[in-house]
């Protein structure tokens, strides 16, 4: 690598595949990063540059690089042999450690394995280590694996015919066949006379006979907690039908405004949530969930929000922030995603979350919130905060005025709350805590720097 290439690399900053270290003495952080890169897509460690990208350089002795390579080899298992080189930049020596993705995972450093999450390195837990070891080598996705208990007798031919007609209409997909097994082979759903898990989810007469967890649960709750149901349903059957059924449940349990505009004959209508964005979230949950998890996809409808729970995880190295920007398509179940694409339940790969954000903002609502709980990915659609909606929640006049203040000023502190409303510190703390519990405000900071902002 020449000087110009290195400068460009440093300007890009730290990422999921690039880490800066100021000194060669940081042997432990360097070793952990090597483990994390080996367990992901590889990466480069640039030594002699601090976190902000300032070039510091390193002092190199006669055997410095040889000792570094030996230390890496000695403390990694399986052993890692990275490419180590030096580049002189601004009269300073920079060390480059290029790490390739390991074909044998997990890679441990000092008996611990690490993963890359955005720009950070984190220790893998025991469950993650088992999953990484199980999926090491040539990657075979769960939906591509053979469902050993299923046979062609379990396939509903009418479902296959419906799919072909839909795919022909939506994508001009041609699949002439004399038997069901022929078309399943063409779709890569039948391999070596065995039905894939994706085939069972799409076309089995009773998919839940093989995968009990492959259901979608929907609930309409009273208020803003899960304490009391108003309506509830569980949807089984083929994966794509669950999307349709869940969407209908949502439509049944949210409101739609209607009005007549001057000069227009047709009545104007608008749902309180953007249906396209809600459907996209449901589809993502059904397609990209972890079907090895015992949990179900869940749609939770509250007075102030809708939550779509996907029992899955983000791709290695991703954070929820990646979902808010342009990103590559990395489907958890690519074969199932392909089936959904053919019938136009998925429109553009890699743009689903972007479309959700745009549709929600165009609808006049706050940007949807993305959460990673560790066991599920949650998408939350919230209603627009108005004085009417706040009163419906039972807030007192002080709290309503406080929310208006935060909307205008950006945040509020306990002292400002006391000054505005002439109440005690205890009352202010209670009022603000209640707003946090209701999901209207979020608490940031500690001690005297504590402030409350809109969620």
N, C-alpha and C positions, 0 to 999 in steps of 0.2 A: 504494500500500500504506500503511495507517495504522499507528500505533504498536503497537497490540495484535497485528496480524497479523505485524509484524516481530519482536516479542518471541516469539511462538509459533514463528516460523521459526528464530530463534536457539536456542531451547530444544531444537529437534529435533536440533541439532548438524550436523556435516559429514556428507555422504553422497555417493553416486555422482552426485547432481545438485545439490549445494550445497557451496560452498567459502567459508571465512573467510580474509580477508587483513587484517592489522593496519594496513597503511599503503598509500597510493597510490604510494609510492616503489618498491613491489615490482613494478615494471613487467614484468620477465621472467616471474616466476611467474604473474602475472595473464594475460599473453599466452598462456602454455602452457596454462593452464586453459581459456581461451576456445577454443583449438584442440581440446582434449579434449572439451569440451561440444559443440562444433559437429560433431564426428565421432561423437558418441553420441546421446543423447536430449535434448540441451540441458541447461541448468542455470542456477543463479544464483550469482554471486559477491557476497558481502557484505563490503564494505571498511570497516574501522573496528572490526572485531571480531577478537580473537585466537583461536588454535586451541581454547582452552578455553571460548570463548563469552563472554568478558569484553568489555564494550563499552568501546572506547577512543576512538572518534570520529576524524575526520580534519579537517584544516584545508583549507578550500576557498578558493581565490583566484578572481579574476574570470573567468579563462578555463580553470580547472582541468578541468572536465568536457568542454569543447570540445577541449582538447588531448588528453585521454584518448581520446575518440572518434576523433580524427584519427590518433593513434598506433596504435590497434587496426586501423583501416582501412588504414593505411599498411603495416603489417607482417604482415597476414594475406593468404593467397592460397588460394582465392578470397576476396575482401574480405568481412569480417564487419561488420554494422551492428547492434550490440546495442542494446537499450533501456537507457539509463542514467538513473537517477533518484536523488533524495536523500530521506531521511527523518530527522527530528530525534527522537532518542530519549535520554531522560535529559539533555536539554540538550546533546547531542552530535550532530554530523552523521554520518550513515551513508550510504554510497554503495552503490546496488544496480545490478549489471550483469546483466541478464537475457539469456541467450544461447539462441537457438533452434537446433534440430538443422538442419544444413545439408542442402539437397537435392543439393548437389554436393560429393562427398567424394573424397579427404581434404582437410581444411582445414589449411593449413600456417601456422605462425607462425615468422617468420625462417627460412624454408626447411626447417623441420622440422615433422613432424606428430606429434600426441600423442593418447593415448587415456586414458580414465578407467577405473581399476581400483579398485573400492571407493571409498575416500576419497582415493586418490592419483592423481597424473597421471604417466604414463609415455610415453616416446618410442616411436613406432611403428617397427618394423623394416621392411626393404624388402619382405618377404613380406606383412606386414600392410597396408602401403600399397597393394600391388598388389591384394590381396583387397578392400580397402575401395573402391578405384577401380572394380574389376570389378562390385561389388554396389551401386554408387551409383545413385541414382534410385529408380524403383519396384522394390522388392525382389522378386526371383523366386527362390524356394528351389530348391535343386538337385533335390529329389525331384519338383518340379512341372515341371521342364524336360523337353523332348521328347528321347527316345532315338532319334536319327535312323536308326540301323541296324535298329531293331526294327519288325516289322510284326505284324498280327493272326495271321499264320501261326505266329509264335513263341509265342503264348499257349496254355497248356494249359487246355482247357475244364474238365477235371475239377477242377483247382485252383480255378477260379472257382466251380464248383458247390459244392465243399466249403466255400469261404469264405461263400457265401450261406446255406447251411444253418446254419453256425456263427453267423453274424451274426443270423440269424432267432432262433435258440435263445437267444443271450446278450443281444441288445439289441432283439429284436423288430423287426429291420430288414427291411422289405419291399422286394423288388426283382424284380417280375415282368418278364420280358423274352422276346423272341422270338429274340434273337441275342446273342452275347457282346459285340459292340461297343455294344449298347444299355445293358447293365449297366455296362460300363466308363465310358461317358459319364455315367451316373447317379452313379457313384462319383468323377467328375472325374479319372479315370485315362486317358481318351482325349480329347484336345483337338485340334480341327482335323485330325482323322484321324491324329494322331500319338500314340504311346504314351508316357506319362510314365515317368520313371526309377522312380518308386514302383511303377507297374504292372509293370514288368519285374522288379523285386525280389520282388514278391508272386506273379506269375502266369506268368512266362516258363517255358518248358520247361527252359531252361538259362540261368538268370540270369547265371552266371559267364562265359558266352560274351561278354556285353556289359560286365560289371564283374567282372574277375578278382579284385579285392580284396575283393569282397563275400562273404568266407568267415569262418568262425569257427574259430580254432585252439585246441585244448585240449591241455594237457600235465600229466601227473603226474610231479613231479620227486622224486628221492631227496634227502632232507635238506632244507636251507633255501635252496639256490641252484639255478640253472638248469644246472648242470654235467652232470647225468646224468638221462636220462629213465627212467621206469618204464613209462609208458603215454603214448600220443600219438594224436590223431586230428584230422582236418580235416573240417569240415562245410560242405557247399555246399547248393544248392537254394534254395527260397524263404526269405525272411527269417524268417518265423514258425516254420518247421520247424527252423531253426538254433537257435532258442531251446530248443525241445523236445529236440533232440539234445544240445546242450551241457549241459542240466540232467541228462540221463541219464548223460552222461559223469561229471559231478560225483558223482552218486549211486553210480556204480560205483567211484569212487576215494576215497570217504570212509566212515567207519565208522558203524554204527548200533548203539546199545546196546539190549538187550532184557531185561526182568525181569518177574517176577510179584509183584504187590502183594497183601498179605494182604486177603482179603475180595473180591478182584476175580477174575473168571473169565478175562477177556481179558488177554493178554500186553501189557505196556506197552513202547513203543518210542520211541526218540528219536535223531535224527541228530546227529552231533557239530557240525553247522552248521545254522542255520535255513534250510530249503530255500526258503521263500517269499522271504526276503531275497536269497538267492543268485539265484533266478530273476528277481527284480525288477532286480537289478544287470545280469544278462545281457541282459534285455529292453531296459533303458535303453541299454546299449552298442550293441545292434543297431539300435535305432530312432534314437538321437540321434548316431550317429557321423558323421564327415565322410567321405562316400563318395568324395570327390575325393582323399583320402589313399591312398597306395599300401599302407598298413598294413592288417592284419586285426584284427578283434576277437580278443582272446586271453583264455583262462581258464587261469590258472596255479595248480596245486595243489601245495603244499609240506607238509612234515611239520607245520608250525606255523601255516599260514595259507592262504587262498585269495585270489588277486588277479584282478580283472576289469579288463582294459585296453580302453578305448574310444578309438580314434584320432580324437579330436575335440577340441573346445574349449568353454569355457563361454561363455554369452551375453556380449555386450559389457558391461563394467562389473561383472561378477560375479566373486566369489572362491569358493573351496571352502567358506568359512564360510556363504555363502548356501544351500548344499545342506543345512545342518544346521538350518535354520529354515524357517518357512512362507514360501513364495515363489510367484510367479506361474508359470504354465506358459509356457515359451518354447521349444518344440520346435525342434530343428535341422532336422528333416524333418517338417513338420506334416502333409503328406498321408500319409506312411507312418505317422505316429503315429495319424492318424484310422483307418486300416485296422486297426491293432493294437487300438484302442479298440473298434471294432465287434465284434471277436471276443473281447473281454474279456482280451486279453493285457496291456492297460493298463487299470487300474481307475479311478483318480482322477488327473486331470491336475494336476501340480504337487506331488503328495504322495509320489511314489515313494521319494525319499531319506529322507523323514521316516519312512515305513513301514519301510524297511530298518533304520533306527536302532532303532525301537521293537521290531521283531521280534527283532533281535540281542540287545538288552538283556534282553528277556523270555526269551530262550533261555539266559541266564546267561553270555553272552560279552561281552567289551569292546566298546564302541561302534566301529562300522566306521570306518576311516580313509579320508579322501578326499584325493587328491593330484592336483595339476595339474603335469605335467612340462613343459608348453609345447607338446608334440605329442600328448599323450594325457591323458585323465582316468582315474585308477586308483582303484578301490574295494578296500580290503583288509579281509578278515574274519580276525580272529586267534582262536586257541584261548585258552581261559582258562589263565592261568599257574598251574600246580600244581607241587609238588615232583616228582611223577612225570614230568610233561612236561619239566621242567628236566633231570632225570637222563637222560631219553631223548635229550636234545641233547648229552650228554657233558660237562656242566658239572661242575667240581670242587666240593667241599663249601663252599669259601669263596664261590664265585660264587652258589651256591644260597642261602646264608645272606645274602649281600649283596642279592639280589633280594627276599628276605623283609623285610629291613631297609627297603628302598626302598618296598615296599608299605605298610609301617607308618608310616614317617617322611616319605615323600614324595620324598626324594632322598638321595644319598650323595656325598661328596667323596673325593678321593684320600687326603687326610690321615685322614679318618674310617675309610676302608678299612684303612689301615696300622695305625691304633690298635686296631681291632677284631681284626684277624687277625695282627698282629705280623709284617708282611712289609715288604720294601723298597719304595721308591717305584716302582722299575722293575716289580716284580711286580704291584703294585697297578694301575699303568697298563696292563700287559698284560692282566690279568684283566678290567678295566673295558672296555678297547677290544674285547675278544672279545665281551663282552655287547652292545656297540653293533653290532658287525658281524653278530651273530645277530639283530638287530632286537628285542632284549628291552629294552635301555635306550637312551635318547637323551641325547646330550651337549649341555649348555647352558652358555653363558657362555664366558669366556676367562680365562686366567691363574689367579690365586688364587680367582677367583669361579666357576671351572668346577665344575659339578655334574652328576650323572647321575640321570635320572628315567625312570620307566617309559614306554615308547612307548604 
